[in-house]
Amino acid sequence: MRFDTKVLVVSMFETFGLAPNITTLTDLDAEMKDKYPQLYFGAVHFSPTDENWQESIREFRLSMEGEL
């Protein structure tokens, strides 16, 4: 069976890994977009003090409704 799906990464972390192998959320986002363009939607940085992440998730949900 094959299921079409989209992936949205939501993380409160801005960096991943340990020195000297640290990657940023921005770098991870670019890598995933390059490797998985049909599957990967994007990355959202969650912050309890900033509401921009909510709008990004709303946009993701709206784009998925159009594909159902």
PDB file of N, CA, C and O in Angstrom:
ATOM      1  N   MET A   1       0.832  -1.178   0.000  1.00  0.00           N
ATOM      2  CA  MET A   1       0.000   0.000   0.000  1.00  0.00           C
ATOM      3  C   MET A   1       0.879   1.244   0.000  1.00  0.00           C
ATOM      4  O   MET A   1       2.016   1.237   0.472  1.00  0.00           O
ATOM      5  N   ARG A   2       0.320   2.282  -0.534  1.00  0.00           N
ATOM      6  CA  ARG A   2       1.047   3.560  -0.563  1.00  0.00           C
ATOM      7  C   ARG A   2       0.118   4.647  -0.038  1.00  0.00           C
ATOM      8  O   ARG A   2      -1.025   4.778  -0.476  1.00  0.00           O
ATOM      9  N   PHE A   3       0.624   5.405   0.890  1.00  0.00           N
ATOM     10  CA  PHE A   3      -0.132   6.518   1.448  1.00  0.00           C
ATOM     11  C   PHE A   3       0.617   7.807   1.166  1.00  0.00           C
ATOM     12  O   PHE A   3       1.791   7.937   1.511  1.00  0.00           O
ATOM     13  N   ASP A   4      -0.056   8.758   0.543  1.00  0.00           N
ATOM     14  CA  ASP A   4       0.554  10.061   0.343  1.00  0.00           C
ATOM     15  C   ASP A   4       0.458  10.839   1.640  1.00  0.00           C
ATOM     16  O   ASP A   4      -0.587  10.857   2.290  1.00  0.00           O
ATOM     17  N   THR A   5       1.530  11.466   2.005  1.00  0.00           N
ATOM     18  CA  THR A   5       1.561  12.228   3.246  1.00  0.00           C
ATOM     19  C   THR A   5       2.515  13.403   3.090  1.00  0.00           C
ATOM     20  O   THR A   5       3.348  13.422   2.184  1.00  0.00           O
ATOM     21  N   LYS A   6       2.390  14.359   3.957  1.00  0.00           N
ATOM     22  CA  LYS A   6       3.296  15.509   4.006  1.00  0.00           C
ATOM     23  C   LYS A   6       3.845  15.599   5.420  1.00  0.00           C
ATOM     24  O   LYS A   6       3.170  15.243   6.385  1.00  0.00           O
ATOM     25  N   VAL A   7       5.069  16.076   5.530  1.00  0.00           N
ATOM     26  CA  VAL A   7       5.721  16.185   6.829  1.00  0.00           C
ATOM     27  C   VAL A   7       6.010  17.648   7.127  1.00  0.00           C
ATOM     28  O   VAL A   7       6.548  18.379   6.295  1.00  0.00           O
ATOM     29  N   LEU A   8       5.639  18.054   8.334  1.00  0.00           N
ATOM     30  CA  LEU A   8       5.956  19.376   8.856  1.00  0.00           C
ATOM     31  C   LEU A   8       6.681  19.159  10.172  1.00  0.00           C
ATOM     32  O   LEU A   8       6.130  18.557  11.093  1.00  0.00           O
ATOM     33  N   VAL A   9       7.910  19.644  10.267  1.00  0.00           N
ATOM     34  CA  VAL A   9       8.689  19.517  11.496  1.00  0.00           C
ATOM     35  C   VAL A   9       8.395  20.732  12.366  1.00  0.00           C
ATOM     36  O   VAL A   9       8.542  21.872  11.925  1.00  0.00           O
ATOM     37  N   VAL A  10       7.977  20.480  13.609  1.00  0.00           N
ATOM     38  CA  VAL A  10       7.759  21.549  14.582  1.00  0.00           C
ATOM     39  C   VAL A  10       8.720  21.293  15.728  1.00  0.00           C
ATOM     40  O   VAL A  10       8.686  20.233  16.353  1.00  0.00           O
ATOM     41  N   SER A  11       9.578  22.266  16.001  1.00  0.00           N
ATOM     42  CA  SER A  11      10.593  22.072  17.030  1.00  0.00           C
ATOM     43  C   SER A  11      10.822  23.353  17.808  1.00  0.00           C
ATOM     44  O   SER A  11      10.795  24.450  17.252  1.00  0.00           O
ATOM     45  N   MET A  12      11.044  23.197  19.092  1.00  0.00           N
ATOM     46  CA  MET A  12      11.413  24.351  19.899  1.00  0.00           C
ATOM     47  C   MET A  12      12.933  24.535  19.909  1.00  0.00           C
ATOM     48  O   MET A  12      13.442  25.517  20.451  1.00  0.00           O
ATOM     49  N   PHE A  13      13.644  23.593  19.312  1.00  0.00           N
ATOM     50  CA  PHE A  13      15.103  23.677  19.234  1.00  0.00           C
ATOM     51  C   PHE A  13      15.516  24.392  17.953  1.00  0.00           C
ATOM     52  O   PHE A  13      14.895  24.218  16.905  1.00  0.00           O
ATOM     53  N   GLU A  14      16.562  25.190  18.050  1.00  0.00           N
ATOM     54  CA  GLU A  14      17.097  25.868  16.870  1.00  0.00           C
ATOM     55  C   GLU A  14      18.345  25.183  16.346  1.00  0.00           C
ATOM     56  O   GLU A  14      18.738  25.391  15.198  1.00  0.00           O
ATOM     57  N   THR A  15      18.971  24.364  17.187  1.00  0.00           N
ATOM     58  CA  THR A  15      20.154  23.608  16.772  1.00  0.00           C
ATOM     59  C   THR A  15      20.004  22.162  17.225  1.00  0.00           C
ATOM     60  O   THR A  15      19.299  21.859  18.187  1.00  0.00           O
ATOM     61  N   PHE A  16      20.695  21.269  16.494  1.00  0.00           N
ATOM     62  CA  PHE A  16      20.632  19.837  16.772  1.00  0.00           C
ATOM     63  C   PHE A  16      22.040  19.270  16.732  1.00  0.00           C
ATOM     64  O   PHE A  16      22.870  19.715  15.940  1.00  0.00           O
ATOM     65  N   GLY A  17      22.306  18.304  17.572  1.00  0.00           N
ATOM     66  CA  GLY A  17      23.596  17.642  17.579  1.00  0.00           C
ATOM     67  C   GLY A  17      24.550  18.237  18.581  1.00  0.00           C
ATOM     68  O   GLY A  17      24.207  19.141  19.343  1.00  0.00           O
ATOM     69  N   LEU A  18      25.758  17.707  18.561  1.00  0.00           N
ATOM     70  CA  LEU A  18      26.821  18.165  19.443  1.00  0.00           C
ATOM     71  C   LEU A  18      27.990  18.635  18.610  1.00  0.00           C
ATOM     72  O   LEU A  18      28.222  18.128  17.512  1.00  0.00           O
ATOM     73  N   ALA A  19      28.729  19.602  19.126  1.00  0.00           N
ATOM     74  CA  ALA A  19      29.903  20.113  18.425  1.00  0.00           C
ATOM     75  C   ALA A  19      30.868  18.961  18.175  1.00  0.00           C
ATOM     76  O   ALA A  19      31.045  18.129  19.064  1.00  0.00           O
ATOM     77  N   PRO A  20      31.471  18.876  17.061  1.00  0.00           N
ATOM     78  CA  PRO A  20      31.474  19.809  15.936  1.00  0.00           C
ATOM     79  C   PRO A  20      30.399  19.492  14.891  1.00  0.00           C
ATOM     80  O   PRO A  20      30.432  20.041  13.790  1.00  0.00           O
ATOM     81  N   ASN A  21      29.465  18.628  15.216  1.00  0.00           N
ATOM     82  CA  ASN A  21      28.448  18.195  14.252  1.00  0.00           C
ATOM     83  C   ASN A  21      27.088  18.833  14.527  1.00  0.00           C
ATOM     84  O   ASN A  21      26.076  18.135  14.591  1.00  0.00           O
ATOM     85  N   ILE A  22      27.060  20.122  14.687  1.00  0.00           N
ATOM     86  CA  ILE A  22      25.817  20.833  14.969  1.00  0.00           C
ATOM     87  C   ILE A  22      25.170  21.260  13.652  1.00  0.00           C
ATOM     88  O   ILE A  22      25.845  21.714  12.728  1.00  0.00           O
ATOM     89  N   THR A  23      23.862  21.106  13.589  1.00  0.00           N
ATOM     90  CA  THR A  23      23.110  21.602  12.440  1.00  0.00           C
ATOM     91  C   THR A  23      21.983  22.485  12.969  1.00  0.00           C
ATOM     92  O   THR A  23      21.491  22.269  14.077  1.00  0.00           O
ATOM     93  N   THR A  24      21.583  23.456  12.198  1.00  0.00           N
ATOM     94  CA  THR A  24      20.510  24.359  12.611  1.00  0.00           C
ATOM     95  C   THR A  24      19.179  23.902  12.019  1.00  0.00           C
ATOM     96  O   THR A  24      19.143  23.098  11.088  1.00  0.00           O
ATOM     97  N   LEU A  25      18.107  24.419  12.562  1.00  0.00           N
ATOM     98  CA  LEU A  25      16.786  24.115  12.021  1.00  0.00           C
ATOM     99  C   LEU A  25      16.690  24.610  10.581  1.00  0.00           C
ATOM    100  O   LEU A  25      16.071  23.955   9.742  1.00  0.00           O
ATOM    101  N   THR A  26      17.287  25.743  10.291  1.00  0.00           N
ATOM    102  CA  THR A  26      17.291  26.281   8.927  1.00  0.00           C
ATOM    103  C   THR A  26      18.032  25.347   7.973  1.00  0.00           C
ATOM    104  O   THR A  26      17.568  25.097   6.861  1.00  0.00           O
ATOM    105  N   ASP A  27      19.180  24.833   8.406  1.00  0.00           N
ATOM    106  CA  ASP A  27      19.939  23.891   7.580  1.00  0.00           C
ATOM    107  C   ASP A  27      19.182  22.580   7.385  1.00  0.00           C
ATOM    108  O   ASP A  27      19.156  22.028   6.285  1.00  0.00           O
ATOM    109  N   LEU A  28      18.568  22.088   8.455  1.00  0.00           N
ATOM    110  CA  LEU A  28      17.763  20.869   8.362  1.00  0.00           C
ATOM    111  C   LEU A  28      16.609  21.066   7.395  1.00  0.00           C
ATOM    112  O   LEU A  28      16.313  20.182   6.590  1.00  0.00           O
ATOM    113  N   ASP A  29      15.956  22.218   7.468  1.00  0.00           N
ATOM    114  CA  ASP A  29      14.851  22.540   6.576  1.00  0.00           C
ATOM    115  C   ASP A  29      15.306  22.500   5.112  1.00  0.00           C
ATOM    116  O   ASP A  29      14.650  21.886   4.271  1.00  0.00           O
ATOM    117  N   ALA A  30      16.415  23.147   4.820  1.00  0.00           N
ATOM    118  CA  ALA A  30      16.927  23.169   3.444  1.00  0.00           C
ATOM    119  C   ALA A  30      17.294  21.771   2.955  1.00  0.00           C
ATOM    120  O   ALA A  30      17.018  21.419   1.808  1.00  0.00           O
ATOM    121  N   GLU A  31      17.911  20.980   3.817  1.00  0.00           N
ATOM    122  CA  GLU A  31      18.314  19.624   3.441  1.00  0.00           C
ATOM    123  C   GLU A  31      17.093  18.747   3.149  1.00  0.00           C
ATOM    124  O   GLU A  31      17.075  18.008   2.164  1.00  0.00           O
ATOM    125  N   MET A  32      16.090  18.832   3.996  1.00  0.00           N
ATOM    126  CA  MET A  32      14.890  18.020   3.800  1.00  0.00           C
ATOM    127  C   MET A  32      14.117  18.449   2.550  1.00  0.00           C
ATOM    128  O   MET A  32      13.574  17.600   1.842  1.00  0.00           O
ATOM    129  N   LYS A  33      14.061  19.740   2.274  1.00  0.00           N
ATOM    130  CA  LYS A  33      13.400  20.221   1.057  1.00  0.00           C
ATOM    131  C   LYS A  33      14.108  19.695  -0.183  1.00  0.00           C
ATOM    132  O   LYS A  33      13.469  19.357  -1.180  1.00  0.00           O
ATOM    133  N   ASP A  34      15.426  19.631  -0.114  1.00  0.00           N
ATOM    134  CA  ASP A  34      16.213  19.140  -1.242  1.00  0.00           C
ATOM    135  C   ASP A  34      16.050  17.627  -1.421  1.00  0.00           C
ATOM    136  O   ASP A  34      15.886  17.148  -2.543  1.00  0.00           O
ATOM    137  N   LYS A  35      16.096  16.881  -0.320  1.00  0.00           N
ATOM    138  CA  LYS A  35      16.036  15.419  -0.394  1.00  0.00           C
ATOM    139  C   LYS A  35      14.631  14.875  -0.614  1.00  0.00           C
ATOM    140  O   LYS A  35      14.460  13.857  -1.283  1.00  0.00           O
ATOM    141  N   TYR A  36      13.625  15.543  -0.059  1.00  0.00           N
ATOM    142  CA  TYR A  36      12.262  15.004  -0.078  1.00  0.00           C
ATOM    143  C   TYR A  36      11.247  16.057  -0.531  1.00  0.00           C
ATOM    144  O   TYR A  36      10.348  16.398   0.237  1.00  0.00           O
ATOM    145  N   PRO A  37      11.362  16.573  -1.733  1.00  0.00           N
ATOM    146  CA  PRO A  37      10.482  17.671  -2.165  1.00  0.00           C
ATOM    147  C   PRO A  37       9.001  17.290  -2.250  1.00  0.00           C
ATOM    148  O   PRO A  37       8.140  18.156  -2.094  1.00  0.00           O
ATOM    149  N   GLN A  38       8.693  16.034  -2.489  1.00  0.00           N
ATOM    150  CA  GLN A  38       7.293  15.616  -2.581  1.00  0.00           C
ATOM    151  C   GLN A  38       6.671  15.353  -1.212  1.00  0.00           C
ATOM    152  O   GLN A  38       5.450  15.391  -1.064  1.00  0.00           O
ATOM    153  N   LEU A  39       7.500  15.089  -0.228  1.00  0.00           N
ATOM    154  CA  LEU A  39       7.040  14.674   1.089  1.00  0.00           C
ATOM    155  C   LEU A  39       7.136  15.782   2.134  1.00  0.00           C
ATOM    156  O   LEU A  39       6.270  15.917   2.998  1.00  0.00           O
ATOM    157  N   TYR A  40       8.179  16.554   2.039  1.00  0.00           N
ATOM    158  CA  TYR A  40       8.504  17.514   3.097  1.00  0.00           C
ATOM    159  C   TYR A  40       7.873  18.872   2.829  1.00  0.00           C
ATOM    160  O   TYR A  40       8.044  19.451   1.756  1.00  0.00           O
ATOM    161  N   PHE A  41       7.140  19.372   3.820  1.00  0.00           N
ATOM    162  CA  PHE A  41       6.484  20.674   3.693  1.00  0.00           C
ATOM    163  C   PHE A  41       7.352  21.794   4.247  1.00  0.00           C
ATOM    164  O   PHE A  41       7.464  22.849   3.622  1.00  0.00           O
ATOM    165  N   GLY A  42       7.960  21.590   5.391  1.00  0.00           N
ATOM    166  CA  GLY A  42       8.783  22.636   5.976  1.00  0.00           C
ATOM    167  C   GLY A  42       9.025  22.421   7.451  1.00  0.00           C
ATOM    168  O   GLY A  42       8.633  21.408   8.029  1.00  0.00           O
ATOM    169  N   ALA A  43       9.684  23.406   8.046  1.00  0.00           N
ATOM    170  CA  ALA A  43       9.999  23.380   9.472  1.00  0.00           C
ATOM    171  C   ALA A  43       9.460  24.641  10.122  1.00  0.00           C
ATOM    172  O   ALA A  43       9.493  25.728   9.545  1.00  0.00           O
ATOM    173  N   VAL A  44       8.967  24.466  11.329  1.00  0.00           N
ATOM    174  CA  VAL A  44       8.422  25.582  12.088  1.00  0.00           C
ATOM    175  C   VAL A  44       9.133  25.625  13.433  1.00  0.00           C
ATOM    176  O   VAL A  44       9.223  24.617  14.133  1.00  0.00           O
ATOM    177  N   HIS A  45       9.633  26.798  13.784  1.00  0.00           N
ATOM    178  CA  HIS A  45      10.249  26.966  15.097  1.00  0.00           C
ATOM    179  C   HIS A  45       9.170  27.379  16.085  1.00  0.00           C
ATOM    180  O   HIS A  45       8.587  28.457  15.969  1.00  0.00           O
ATOM    181  N   PHE A  46       8.911  26.514  17.058  1.00  0.00           N
ATOM    182  CA  PHE A  46       7.921  26.785  18.094  1.00  0.00           C
ATOM    183  C   PHE A  46       8.544  27.667  19.166  1.00  0.00           C
ATOM    184  O   PHE A  46       9.656  27.413  19.628  1.00  0.00           O
ATOM    185  N   SER A  47       7.822  28.693  19.550  1.00  0.00           N
ATOM    186  CA  SER A  47       8.252  29.557  20.645  1.00  0.00           C
ATOM    187  C   SER A  47       7.020  29.988  21.425  1.00  0.00           C
ATOM    188  O   SER A  47       6.075  30.523  20.845  1.00  0.00           O
ATOM    189  N   PRO A  48       7.021  29.762  22.724  1.00  0.00           N
ATOM    190  CA  PRO A  48       5.857  30.160  23.520  1.00  0.00           C
ATOM    191  C   PRO A  48       5.675  31.674  23.605  1.00  0.00           C
ATOM    192  O   PRO A  48       4.609  32.148  23.998  1.00  0.00           O
ATOM    193  N   THR A  49       6.704  32.433  23.240  1.00  0.00           N
ATOM    194  CA  THR A  49       6.612  33.891  23.317  1.00  0.00           C
ATOM    195  C   THR A  49       6.314  34.544  21.975  1.00  0.00           C
ATOM    196  O   THR A  49       6.137  35.760  21.903  1.00  0.00           O
ATOM    197  N   ASP A  50       6.258  33.747  20.908  1.00  0.00           N
ATOM    198  CA  ASP A  50       6.025  34.274  19.569  1.00  0.00           C
ATOM    199  C   ASP A  50       4.925  33.457  18.905  1.00  0.00           C
ATOM    200  O   ASP A  50       4.952  32.228  18.962  1.00  0.00           O
ATOM    201  N   GLU A  51       3.975  34.109  18.286  1.00  0.00           N
ATOM    202  CA  GLU A  51       2.840  33.397  17.707  1.00  0.00           C
ATOM    203  C   GLU A  51       2.991  33.099  16.210  1.00  0.00           C
ATOM    204  O   GLU A  51       2.061  32.558  15.612  1.00  0.00           O
ATOM    205  N   ASN A  52       4.113  33.427  15.589  1.00  0.00           N
ATOM    206  CA  ASN A  52       4.313  33.164  14.160  1.00  0.00           C
ATOM    207  C   ASN A  52       4.216  31.684  13.830  1.00  0.00           C
ATOM    208  O   ASN A  52       3.774  31.323  12.739  1.00  0.00           O
ATOM    209  N   TRP A  53       4.618  30.829  14.748  1.00  0.00           N
ATOM    210  CA  TRP A  53       4.570  29.386  14.498  1.00  0.00           C
ATOM    211  C   TRP A  53       3.132  28.924  14.270  1.00  0.00           C
ATOM    212  O   TRP A  53       2.889  28.011  13.481  1.00  0.00           O
ATOM    213  N   GLN A  54       2.188  29.549  14.953  1.00  0.00           N
ATOM    214  CA  GLN A  54       0.790  29.165  14.791  1.00  0.00           C
ATOM    215  C   GLN A  54       0.298  29.442  13.368  1.00  0.00           C
ATOM    216  O   GLN A  54      -0.436  28.637  12.795  1.00  0.00           O
ATOM    217  N   GLU A  55       0.698  30.564  12.810  1.00  0.00           N
ATOM    218  CA  GLU A  55       0.305  30.909  11.441  1.00  0.00           C
ATOM    219  C   GLU A  55       0.924  29.925  10.448  1.00  0.00           C
ATOM    220  O   GLU A  55       0.276  29.543   9.474  1.00  0.00           O
ATOM    221  N   SER A  56       2.151  29.517  10.680  1.00  0.00           N
ATOM    222  CA  SER A  56       2.806  28.548   9.797  1.00  0.00           C
ATOM    223  C   SER A  56       2.070  27.214   9.808  1.00  0.00           C
ATOM    224  O   SER A  56       1.893  26.594   8.759  1.00  0.00           O
ATOM    225  N   ILE A  57       1.644  26.772  10.975  1.00  0.00           N
ATOM    226  CA  ILE A  57       0.897  25.518  11.064  1.00  0.00           C
ATOM    227  C   ILE A  57      -0.477  25.680  10.414  1.00  0.00           C
ATOM    228  O   ILE A  57      -0.964  24.758   9.759  1.00  0.00           O
ATOM    229  N   ARG A  58      -1.092  26.819  10.586  1.00  0.00           N
ATOM    230  CA  ARG A  58      -2.391  27.083   9.944  1.00  0.00           C
ATOM    231  C   ARG A  58      -2.253  27.009   8.418  1.00  0.00           C
ATOM    232  O   ARG A  58      -3.102  26.422   7.747  1.00  0.00           O
ATOM    233  N   GLU A  59      -1.196  27.598   7.874  1.00  0.00           N
ATOM    234  CA  GLU A  59      -0.953  27.547   6.431  1.00  0.00           C
ATOM    235  C   GLU A  59      -0.758  26.110   5.964  1.00  0.00           C
ATOM    236  O   GLU A  59      -1.258  25.726   4.907  1.00  0.00           O
ATOM    237  N   PHE A  60      -0.038  25.319   6.741  1.00  0.00           N
ATOM    238  CA  PHE A  60       0.169  23.906   6.412  1.00  0.00           C
ATOM    239  C   PHE A  60      -1.165  23.173   6.361  1.00  0.00           C
ATOM    240  O   PHE A  60      -1.440  22.437   5.413  1.00  0.00           O
ATOM    241  N   ARG A  61      -1.988  23.375   7.375  1.00  0.00           N
ATOM    242  CA  ARG A  61      -3.296  22.705   7.433  1.00  0.00           C
ATOM    243  C   ARG A  61      -4.171  23.120   6.243  1.00  0.00           C
ATOM    244  O   ARG A  61      -4.834  22.277   5.639  1.00  0.00           O
ATOM    245  N   LEU A  62      -4.174  24.394   5.911  1.00  0.00           N
ATOM    246  CA  LEU A  62      -4.984  24.864   4.785  1.00  0.00           C
ATOM    247  C   LEU A  62      -4.502  24.261   3.479  1.00  0.00           C
ATOM    248  O   LEU A  62      -5.316  23.907   2.626  1.00  0.00           O
ATOM    249  N   SER A  63      -3.205  24.138   3.309  1.00  0.00           N
ATOM    250  CA  SER A  63      -2.687  23.549   2.077  1.00  0.00           C
ATOM    251  C   SER A  63      -3.049  22.072   1.991  1.00  0.00           C
ATOM    252  O   SER A  63      -3.264  21.552   0.896  1.00  0.00           O
ATOM    253  N   MET A  64      -3.119  21.393   3.125  1.00  0.00           N
ATOM    254  CA  MET A  64      -3.488  19.978   3.136  1.00  0.00           C
ATOM    255  C   MET A  64      -4.973  19.800   2.830  1.00  0.00           C
ATOM    256  O   MET A  64      -5.344  18.817   2.189  1.00  0.00           O
ATOM    257  N   GLU A  65      -5.817  20.704   3.259  1.00  0.00           N
ATOM    258  CA  GLU A  65      -7.241  20.607   2.968  1.00  0.00           C
ATOM    259  C   GLU A  65      -7.488  20.683   1.466  1.00  0.00           C
ATOM    260  O   GLU A  65      -8.395  20.029   0.952  1.00  0.00           O
ATOM    261  N   GLY A  66      -6.691  21.471   0.768  1.00  0.00           N
ATOM    262  CA  GLY A  66      -6.829  21.586  -0.668  1.00  0.00           C
ATOM    263  C   GLY A  66      -6.425  20.332  -1.412  1.00  0.00           C
ATOM    264  O   GLY A  66      -6.826  20.135  -2.559  1.00  0.00           O
ATOM    265  N   GLU A  67      -5.627  19.472  -0.767  1.00  0.00           N
ATOM    266  CA  GLU A  67      -5.157  18.254  -1.408  1.00  0.00           C
ATOM    267  C   GLU A  67      -6.004  17.038  -1.066  1.00  0.00           C
ATOM    268  O   GLU A  67      -5.820  15.974  -1.656  1.00  0.00           O
ATOM    269  N   LEU A  68      -6.928  17.177  -0.125  1.00  0.00           N
ATOM    270  CA  LEU A  68      -7.752  16.016   0.271  1.00  0.00           C
ATOM    271  C   LEU A  68      -8.848  15.758  -0.727  1.00  0.00           C
ATOM    272  O   LEU A  68      -9.633  14.825  -0.554  1.00  0.00           O
TER     273      LEU A  68
END
